[in-house]
Amino acid sequence: MPGRVKTRLTPPCTPEQAAGLARAALVDTLETLGTVPAGRRLLVLDGEPGDWLPPGWQVLPQGGGGLDERLAEAFAHAARLAPGAPALLVGMDTPQVGAAVLAEPLAPAHRAGVDAWYGPAADGGFWALGLARPTAELARRLLVGVPMSTPGTGAALLGRLAAAGLAVHRLPEVTDVDTVEDARLVAAQAPRSRFAACLRSVDHRTEKAS
């Protein structure tokens, strides 16, 4: 919704353009994750899905509270729906991530001895977090109270993972989309994505307006 998503893109983007970029990034991400082998695919969403939702996804409402609490509740949802199954949470603002980045390290043949998967973001945050044996209690212990959207977010989460004695597999570091500069870097890495096409349209309109 304009004004509620990707607000750091405005300006130079308008709230409507920022919302369009967010939608494109989400659709690219859902399409990619739809090709990664999984027993269940869950979209934890604030609001109602639109016609952009591909088949095969179960939509769950986001919990309340801050981002730390909402992420913990997402893992709790997954644990309730599939007790004992691993769960991987992926953000919606890394549309350049390909399926192979996730499919190989999370394949059953490579999961032995791994308790968690951690995807660092270039800005100090994280773009993915997986738990081999998620529970509501473990998710809250790992996430609630971690300061979100700061340069130290990832380090704080890694500290929680280490304190819990979890063996962590690191995924590749990627750039997530917070600023227009980030958006242009990500679009260059995935030039055929919906996100890149949407950004080209936004840049063209911005140039004409100026």
C-alpha positions in Angstrom: 0.0 0.0 0.0 1.4 3.4 -0.9 2.8 5.2 2.1 3.3 1.9 4.1 5.9 0.1 2.1 9.5 1.0 1.1 9.1 4.5 2.5 12.9 5.0 2.3 12.5 5.1 -1.5 10.5 8.3 -1.2 11.8 10.7 -2.5 12.8 10.4 -5.3 10.0 7.9 -5.8 6.4 8.7 -5.1 4.6 6.5 -2.5 2.8 4.9 -5.4 6.0 4.1 -7.3 7.6 2.7 -4.1 4.5 0.4 -3.6 4.9 -0.7 -7.2 8.5 -1.6 -6.7 7.6 -3.5 -3.5 4.9 -5.5 -5.3 7.3 -6.3 -8.1 10.0 -7.5 -5.7 7.4 -9.6 -3.8 6.1 -11.3 -7.0 9.7 -12.0 -8.2 10.5 -13.5 -4.8 7.4 -15.7 -4.7 8.1 -16.9 -8.2 11.6 -17.9 -7.3 10.7 -19.6 -4.0 7.9 -21.4 -5.9 10.7 -23.4 -7.7 12.6 -24.3 -4.5 11.6 -27.7 -3.2 9.4 -27.4 -0.2 6.6 -29.2 1.5 4.6 -26.1 2.2 4.8 -22.4 1.1 3.5 -19.7 3.4 3.1 -16.0 2.8 2.8 -14.1 6.0 1.0 -10.9 4.9 -0.3 -7.7 6.4 -3.6 -7.3 4.6 -5.2 -9.3 1.8 -3.4 -10.7 -1.3 -4.1 -9.4 -4.7 -4.2 -11.1 -8.1 -0.4 -11.2 -8.0 -0.5 -14.2 -5.6 0.7 -17.4 -7.5 -1.0 -20.7 -6.9 0.4 -23.0 -4.2 0.8 -20.4 -1.5 -1.0 -20.4 1.8 -1.6 -16.9 3.2 -1.3 -16.3 6.9 -1.9 -12.9 8.7 1.1 -11.2 10.2 1.1 -11.0 14.0 1.1 -7.7 15.9 4.0 -5.9 17.6 7.4 -4.9 16.2 9.2 -6.7 13.3 11.1 -8.9 15.8 7.8 -10.2 17.2 6.2 -10.6 13.8 9.2 -12.7 12.6 9.0 -14.9 15.6 5.3 -15.4 15.1 5.9 -16.4 11.5 8.1 -19.2 12.7 5.5 -20.2 15.3 2.9 -20.4 12.5 5.2 -22.7 10.5 5.9 -24.9 13.5 2.2 -25.3 14.3 1.4 -26.2 10.7 4.2 -28.7 10.2 5.7 -29.7 13.6 9.3 -30.9 13.3 9.8 -29.7 9.7 12.5 -27.1 8.9 11.4 -23.6 8.1 13.1 -20.9 6.1 11.9 -17.3 6.3 12.9 -15.1 3.3 12.3 -11.3 3.0 10.5 -9.8 0.0 13.1 -7.2 -0.9 15.9 -9.4 -2.5 14.3 -10.2 -5.9 17.8 -10.9 -7.3 18.2 -14.1 -5.3 18.0 -17.2 -7.4 16.5 -20.6 -6.5 19.9 -22.4 -6.5 21.2 -20.1 -3.7 18.5 -21.8 -1.4 17.8 -25.2 -3.0 21.3 -26.6 -2.6 22.1 -25.7 1.0 18.6 -26.7 2.2 18.4 -30.0 0.3 18.1 -33.0 2.7 21.6 -34.2 1.7 23.2 -31.0 3.0 21.1 -30.4 6.1 22.9 -32.9 8.4 24.4 -31.2 11.4 22.9 -27.8 10.5 20.6 -26.1 13.1 20.0 -22.8 11.3 20.6 -21.0 8.1 21.5 -17.3 8.1 21.5 -15.0 5.0 23.5 -11.7 5.8 22.5 -8.5 4.0 25.1 -6.0 2.9 23.7 -3.3 5.2 24.2 -5.3 8.4 20.8 -6.9 8.5 19.7 -10.3 7.2 17.6 -11.4 4.3 16.9 -15.0 5.3 16.7 -17.1 8.5 16.1 -20.8 8.7 15.6 -23.1 11.6 15.9 -26.9 11.3 13.6 -27.5 14.2 11.5 -24.4 14.8 9.3 -23.9 17.8 7.5 -20.8 19.0 9.7 -20.7 22.1 13.0 -20.9 20.2 11.9 -18.3 17.7 11.0 -15.8 20.4 14.3 -16.5 22.2 16.2 -15.8 19.0 14.3 -12.8 17.7 12.3 -10.9 20.2 14.4 -7.9 21.4 16.8 -8.0 18.5 17.0 -4.4 17.2 15.7 -4.4 13.7 16.7 -2.3 10.7 20.0 -1.2 12.1 23.6 -1.9 11.0 24.0 -4.2 14.1 20.9 -6.3 13.5 22.7 -9.2 11.9 25.4 -9.3 14.5 22.8 -9.3 17.3 21.0 -12.2 15.7 24.2 -14.2 15.2 24.9 -13.6 18.8 21.6 -15.1 19.7 22.1 -18.1 17.5 25.6 -18.7 19.0 24.2 -18.4 22.6 21.5 -21.0 21.8 24.3 -23.4 20.7 23.0 -23.7 17.1 25.2 -24.7 14.2 24.7 -22.1 11.6 25.2 -22.4 7.8 25.8 -19.0 6.2 24.1 -18.2 2.9 25.6 -15.7 0.5 25.6 -12.0 1.4 23.2 -10.0 -0.8 21.9 -6.4 -1.0 18.3 -5.8 0.0 16.3 -2.9 -1.3 16.1 0.0 1.1 17.2 3.0 -0.9 17.1 3.9 -4.6 20.8 3.2 -4.9 20.1 -0.3 -3.5 17.3 -0.7 -6.0 19.5 0.2 -9.0 22.2 -2.3 -7.8 19.7 -5.1 -7.3 18.0 -4.4 -10.7 21.4 -4.6 -12.4 21.9 -8.0 -10.8 18.5 -9.2 -12.1 17.9 -7.2 -15.3 15.1 -9.5 -16.6 13.1 -9.4 -13.3 9.8 -7.6 -12.8 11.6 -5.5 -10.3 14.1 -4.3 -12.8 11.4 -3.5 -15.4 9.4 -1.6 -12.8 12.5 0.4 -11.8 13.2 1.3 -15.4 9.7 2.6 -15.7 10.1 4.6 -12.4 13.4 6.1 -13.5 12.0 7.1 -16.9 9.0 8.9 -15.3 11.3 10.6 -12.8 13.6 11.8 -15.6 10.6 13.2 -17.5 9.2 14.9 -14.4 12.6 16.6 -13.7 
